[in-house]
Structures are given as structure tokens and as C-alpha cells.
Amino acid sequence: MRFTEIGQQLRQYRLESGLRAEEIAARLGVSRAALYRYEKGEVIKLDTIKRLAELLKISPLSLLGIGVEYVSRATLYFDRIRAIEEATDQILHVAGPVPYLVTSDAFDAALADVLADAAEVAGPERPALRAQSDQLLGILQSRKKIYQARRPSIIAIVTVAALQRFLEGGVGAGVAVSDRVRAQARAVAAAEVENIAALMEAEPIGVQLGLMQGGEPNGAFRILRSRERAYLAINPFRLEAHPAAQTGVAMITGADEALATHQKVAEALWREALKGAAAAARVRELVRAARVAA
């Protein structure tokens, strides 16, 4: 058994359940320190796994990483992806606008400004919104540090429709902000899309980007592979909206059938996608059209 991965799953499900570590430890008859050691990857008995699963109201298979993980909060989903990316060698990103890991620091700064501006007009909810925003931004920064240290290969298929929405609304398009902040967010979005075009044209080692021109897939997904295993992540949560305003259920699984089916879809989309200079030219057309419309 991969105890590090079991520990990651345990932490995720504990946070999702809303139970405090003290409560779970007391019901198990262990110390809180012991529970935290389990979460860090210490050897854990099967009987303890079964009892933990009962407490968290999940299948033992899910805790072992064999079943499907269900995540109902945006920040918890992004944190789970951060944990998976710590051992990831290849990321396949299907649908959506710009893959987050190849965005610039300006994207993070613009997102921080958007979230901060939204919190300023939130009244009594301001502290809670700020806390959630800070948590999300911290997770995202950690993900970029992991990416820069590991440099997993990225294969991403972006869609014309998603890029157009990104250019129109800017970074954090679904968050209500002042006209000044929204204008800055749109300017950063245009620069990020220009960067996507440059990457398509340059085709640097480790980054392959394709452009899907037709209708969008019904749902975006990611496949994250390491030497030992792979995960499929289907995610309803987006960086366009505030984490506190999003509802949905993300699903993460390592099931072979699910991985194979989504891999087949991704390969078909990749074959049809524009690539290289042709893709870059089309993306730059979108940027020019957005500037004319503005």
C-alpha cells in the first residue's frame, strides 16, 4: 500500500467532512499527533483504515485511493490537485482557456487583486472571503513552485470559445469588481493569451499546446501521471469565480477504465487540434478581435 497517498486521502476526507482532528482521534482511540502522522504517510493498519472510513462516511476503497474521491469545495479540490502534482511527471489538460501552471506571475497578481476588490465590498462577510481567498492563492502559489521544481510535461488542449470568454471577461471574470480592476484583469488576460500563442509557436520542450476550434467538450478534465500511477480529475470549479461562490462536486479517480476512456477522447481531440504556427496565428486573431470589440 502507498501510505503517503493514503495519508493525503485521509487529510482530504477529514477536511471535507468538517470533523476536527481531535474528534476523529478521540473516536479512534489515538492521539491527535498519531492522526497527523497517518496523514503524513506513516504505516496504518487495515483495521484502522476501515474504522476511519466508517467515521468519515466513505468507502474504505476510496481511502485507499482505489475508488472515486468526491470533493465539494473549490479550495479542497485545488489542494488535492497540489498534493497529486507533487509526484506528477505528465499532465494532460483538456478544455478550458489557459492551463494555470503555464500562466505568468501577472495572472496570480491579477487574481489576487480581483479577490481583494471583491472582499472590500462584502460587508460583514469580508473576513471570511479574505480567508478563503488567501487560502486559494497560497495553494496556487504552492502548485507553481512544485511545477517549477519538477517540470512535469504538459499537454493541453485549449478551446476557442474558452479563450474568447477569457479575453472578454479577464482574469476572475465571474467575480464582481470595480471597473478599474476589471479593465486590468482584461489586460492581463490578453497578455496571457498572447503568451499561449508564443508557446504554441515556439513549442518548447515539455509544453505542447493545441487549439480546439469546434464545439467544446461537455466537461473539462485532467489526467495526471507519475511512474507509479495516474489520476483522472473532473472538475466543476474554476478560477474565474470566487471559491466561496462555487457549488459542485469534483471527482478524482485512478480507475483504469475511467483513465483509458478519457485518454482515448483526449487523443482524438489532440489529433484534430490546430498546433504550432497555425494555432498561434488563430489565437492572435482572437486577441486582435477582442481588442477591436473593446
JOBEL-V281838 format. One record per backbone hydrogen bond with DSSP energy under -1.0 kcal/mol. CO is the residue of the C=O (numbers start at 1). NH is the residue of the N-H. E is the energy in kcal/mol with one decimal. If there is no record, write none. Layout:
{{CO NH E} {CO NH E}}
This chain:
{{1 3 -1.1} {2 6 -2.1} {3 7 -2.5} {4 8 -2.0} {5 9 -2.4} {6 10 -2.8} {7 11 -2.4} {8 12 -2.2} {9 13 -2.8} {10 14 -2.4} {11 15 -2.5} {12 16 -2.3} {13 17 -2.1} {14 18 -1.1} {20 24 -1.9} {21 25 -2.7} {22 26 -2.3} {23 27 -2.2} {24 28 -1.9} {25 29 -1.4} {25 30 -2.4} {31 35 -1.8} {32 36 -2.3} {33 37 -1.9} {34 38 -2.1} {35 39 -2.0} {36 40 -1.2} {37 42 -2.4} {38 41 -1.5} {45 49 -2.2} {46 50 -2.4} {47 51 -2.1} {48 52 -2.7} {49 53 -2.5} {50 54 -1.9} {51 55 -2.2} {52 56 -2.5} {53 58 -2.4} {59 63 -1.6} {60 64 -1.7} {61 66 -2.9} {61 67 -1.2} {62 65 -1.1} {69 252 -2.1} {71 250 -3.3} {73 77 -2.1} {74 78 -2.4} {75 79 -1.9} {76 80 -2.2} {77 81 -2.4} {78 82 -2.0} {79 83 -1.9} {80 84 -2.0} {81 85 -2.7} {84 87 -1.7} {89 153 -2.3} {90 225 -2.9} {91 155 -2.8} {92 223 -2.3} {93 157 -2.8} {94 221 -1.6} {96 159 -1.9} {99 102 -1.6} {100 103 -2.1} {104 108 -1.0} {105 109 -2.3} {106 110 -2.5} {107 111 -2.6} {108 112 -2.4} {109 113 -2.1} {110 114 -2.4} {111 115 -2.5} {112 116 -2.3} {113 117 -2.5} {114 118 -2.1} {115 119 -1.7} {116 120 -1.5} {119 122 -1.7} {122 125 -1.6} {123 126 -1.9} {125 129 -2.4} {126 130 -2.6} {127 131 -2.3} {128 132 -2.2} {129 133 -2.5} {130 134 -2.8} {131 135 -2.2} {132 136 -2.4} {133 137 -2.7} {134 138 -2.2} {135 139 -2.0} {136 140 -2.5} {137 141 -2.4} {138 142 -2.0} {139 143 -2.2} {140 144 -2.0} {141 145 -2.0} {142 146 -2.2} {143 147 -2.4} {144 148 -2.7} {145 149 -1.8} {146 150 -2.7} {147 151 -3.0} {153 91 -2.9} {154 208 -2.9} {155 93 -3.0} {156 210 -2.8} {157 95 -2.1} {158 212 -3.2} {159 163 -2.2} {160 164 -2.4} {161 165 -2.1} {162 166 -2.2} {163 167 -2.6} {164 168 -2.2} {165 169 -2.6} {166 170 -2.6} {172 175 -2.0} {178 182 -2.4} {179 183 -2.4} {180 184 -1.9} {181 185 -2.4} {182 186 -2.1} {183 187 -2.0} {184 188 -2.3} {185 171 -1.3} {185 189 -2.0} {186 190 -2.3} {187 191 -1.8} {188 192 -2.4} {189 193 -2.3} {190 194 -2.2} {191 195 -1.9} {192 196 -1.9} {193 197 -2.1} {194 198 -2.1} {195 199 -2.4} {196 200 -2.4} {197 201 -2.2} {198 202 -2.7} {199 203 -2.5} {204 207 -1.9} {206 154 -3.0} {208 156 -2.7} {210 158 -2.6} {211 274 -2.7} {212 160 -2.3} {221 94 -2.7} {222 233 -2.9} {223 92 -2.8} {224 231 -2.5} {225 89 -3.6} {225 90 -2.1} {229 226 -2.8} {231 224 -2.6} {232 253 -2.2} {233 222 -2.2} {234 251 -2.5} {240 174 -2.1} {242 245 -1.6} {250 71 -2.4} {251 234 -2.9} {252 69 -3.4} {253 232 -3.3} {255 259 -2.3} {256 260 -2.8} {257 261 -2.3} {258 262 -2.1} {259 263 -2.5} {260 264 -2.0} {261 265 -1.8} {262 266 -2.5} {263 267 -2.4} {264 268 -1.9} {265 269 -2.3} {266 270 -2.4} {267 271 -1.9} {268 272 -1.3} {269 273 -1.2} {274 211 -2.5} {275 279 -1.1} {276 280 -2.3} {277 281 -2.5} {278 282 -1.8} {279 283 -2.4} {280 284 -2.3} {281 285 -1.6} {282 286 -1.5} {283 287 -1.7} {284 288 -2.4} {285 289 -2.6} {286 290 -2.1} {287 291 -2.1} {288 292 -2.1} {289 293 -2.3} {290 294 -1.8}}
